[in-house]
């Protein structure tokens, strides 16, 4: 029984070498009358920091499935529905 010789790494290098990328398209030439682009300061570009905290809970699959259906029917997310339910619960039981 004869076995085929295994290829060397040198013979495989051309297969796995990085291919040359095509040159990027030429940048369009701006019109002479174009107004300079205003770049907002970095602080204005960032969205406001989310100060909420995460709560992990487990529910049975049937309840989750029904919750997903309700969320789709109301065009809302499960997150929105859960937040509303928690706010309602806390509101009813707060003094």
C-alpha contacts under 8 A as a table, 3 or more apart, distances in Angstrom:
res1	aa1	res2	aa2	distance
7	X	11	X	6.32
7	X	12	X	7.10
8	X	11	X	5.35
8	X	12	X	6.63
9	X	12	X	5.10
9	X	13	X	6.11
10	X	13	X	5.24
10	X	14	X	7.84
11	X	14	X	6.87
12	X	15	X	5.38
12	X	16	X	6.69
13	X	16	X	5.38
13	X	17	X	5.80
14	X	17	X	5.18
30	X	34	X	6.80
31	X	34	X	5.40
40	X	44	X	6.24
40	X	45	X	6.45
41	X	44	X	5.54
41	X	45	X	6.64
42	X	45	X	5.18
42	X	46	X	6.68
43	X	46	X	5.66
44	X	47	X	7.76
59	X	63	X	6.63
59	X	64	X	6.59
60	X	63	X	5.56
60	X	64	X	6.43
61	X	64	X	5.06
61	X	65	X	6.07
62	X	65	X	5.10
62	X	66	X	6.28
63	X	66	X	5.15
63	X	67	X	6.04
64	X	67	X	4.94
64	X	68	X	6.16
65	X	68	X	5.17
65	X	69	X	6.41
66	X	69	X	5.09
66	X	70	X	6.25
67	X	70	X	5.11
67	X	71	X	6.08
67	X	78	X	6.90
68	X	71	X	5.05
68	X	72	X	6.17
68	X	78	X	6.59
69	X	72	X	5.15
69	X	73	X	6.15
70	X	73	X	5.03
70	X	74	X	6.19
71	X	74	X	5.23
71	X	75	X	5.87
71	X	76	X	4.93
71	X	77	X	5.51
71	X	78	X	5.86
71	X	81	X	7.31
72	X	75	X	4.91
72	X	76	X	6.27
72	X	77	X	7.47
73	X	76	X	7.82
76	X	80	X	6.51
76	X	81	X	7.31
77	X	80	X	5.24
77	X	81	X	6.55
78	X	81	X	5.12
78	X	82	X	6.11
79	X	82	X	5.19
79	X	83	X	6.13
80	X	83	X	5.20
80	X	84	X	6.19
81	X	84	X	5.15
81	X	85	X	6.18
82	X	85	X	5.05
82	X	86	X	6.15
83	X	86	X	5.19
83	X	87	X	6.13
84	X	87	X	5.14
84	X	88	X	6.13
85	X	88	X	5.14
85	X	89	X	6.13
86	X	89	X	5.04
86	X	90	X	6.07
87	X	90	X	5.18
87	X	91	X	5.98
88	X	91	X	5.05
88	X	92	X	6.20
89	X	92	X	5.25
89	X	93	X	6.30
90	X	93	X	5.23
90	X	94	X	5.78
91	X	94	X	5.40
